[in-house]
Amino acid sequence: MNHYESTFILNPALSEAQVNDVIKKYQSFLKDNGCKIIDTENWGLKKLAYSIQNKLSGFYSLIDFEYSGDDNIINIYETELKRDERVMRYLNVKLDKYATEWSIKRRSRMKKEKV
């Protein structure tokens, strides 16, 4: 099973409800196409290092998922991200075994910090 991380930056003009709707849209897209969602993190509004589309901040989100099929669904997923005007930037990464181990440690650390 292949492990992926999808990070995207959303337009800062969106409300919290709209941000949550976008995240749910992509979660359901991945689930409907056979992916297993491991974790979702909403990092909130962050200042950008450089302006994107004349914006100086954006809502950061991460979806951590596994997929065992071919890479075609990842290409379709990226096309959906490109077409969505609410998404300013995205990055999809296929994790190797070392990055997967680090991701597990990061998730457990984040859960401890929330408690």
Secondary structure, 3 states (H helix, E strand, C coil): CEEEEEEEEECCCCCHHHHHHHHHHHHHHHHHCCCEEEEEEEEEEEEEEEEECCEEEEEEEEEEEEECCCCHHHHHHHHHHHHCCCEEEEEEEEECHHHHHHHHHHHHHHHHHHC
